[in-house]
Amino acid sequence: MKTLGVDCEGVIFHAHRRSVPRSLDSLREIVDSGQFENVYIVSKVNAFGRIYFPLRLRFLGFERRTGILRKHIYFCRRHRDKAVICERLGVTHFVDDRLKVLRHMKNVPYRYAFDPKKRDFKKYPEAIDGTTVVQSWGELVPLLLDTTTTALAKGE
């Protein structure tokens, strides 16, 4: 079964602002599709963010709006720690806006760079191999819910 991991800032929310267009509705669509056994949020935050993000998510009704359980939200202190968390959770698909993060995701077969910064392509060229670049949730959702990807993830 497929397991999805999603970064928070830059993919679901803009820094200290509202949500990325279609992010919350898209997450609900993905959860409701039943194509992923679990959907996790895996995000790097500082000490302030460990307090701020859970409050923000609760205020926005994140669990109700997306179907992602509170216990499926993981925070770490360093970008490379996301890979360790994803390996432990069995994440097969991961979405992040930073190639710096995706370069560490060697055990995640399907990696998606969500509207990455242009400078990251030069800085982390090794992250491009095996990574699909998308610009929006409208582009990402069909890729995640593609039946071909589902069959490959199941080993068919």
Long-range contacts (C-beta under 8 A, 24 or more apart in sequence): 1-36, 1-37, 1-153, 1-154, 2-35, 2-36, 2-37, 2-92, 2-93, 2-149, 2-150, 2-153, 2-154, 3-36, 3-37, 3-38, 3-39, 3-40, 3-89, 3-90, 3-91, 3-92, 3-93, 4-30, 4-36, 4-38, 4-39, 4-40, 4-91, 4-92, 4-93, 4-94, 4-95, 4-144, 5-39, 5-40, 5-41, 5-42, 5-82, 5-85, 5-86, 5-89, 5-91, 5-93, 5-94, 5-95, 5-108, 6-39, 6-40, 6-41, 6-42, 6-94, 6-95, 6-96, 7-41, 7-42, 7-43, 7-44, 7-82, 7-94, 7-95, 7-96, 7-97, 7-98, 7-101, 7-114, 8-41, 8-43, 8-45, 8-53, 9-43, 9-45, 9-97, 10-96, 10-97, 10-98, 10-114, 10-115, 11-95, 11-96, 11-97, 11-114, 12-41, 13-56, 19-60, 20-137, 21-136, 21-137, 22-136, 22-137, 22-138, 23-137, 24-60, 24-62, 24-65, 24-66, 25-65, 26-137, 26-140, 26-141, 27-65, 27-66, 27-67, 27-68, 28-65, 28-66, 28-67, 29-141, 29-145, 30-141, 30-144, 30-145, 31-66, 31-67, 31-68, 32-67, 33-145, 35-144, 35-145, 35-150, 36-93, 36-144, 38-72, 38-89, 39-66, 39-67, 39-68, 39-72, 40-68, 40-72, 40-73, 40-74, 40-86, 40-89, 40-91, 41-68, 41-72, 41-73, 41-74, 42-74, 42-76, 42-82, 42-85, 42-86, 42-89, 42-91, 42-94, 43-73, 43-74, 43-75, 43-76, 43-82, 44-75, 44-76, 44-77, 44-78, 44-79, 44-81, 44-82, 44-101, 45-75, 45-76, 45-77, 46-77, 49-75, 50-75, 79-104, 80-104, 83-107, 83-108, 92-153, 93-144, 93-149, 93-153, 95-140, 99-123, 99-124, 99-127, 99-128, 99-131, 100-124, 100-127, 102-127, 102-131, 103-127, 109-153, 110-149, 110-153, 112-140, 112-143, 112-144, 114-140
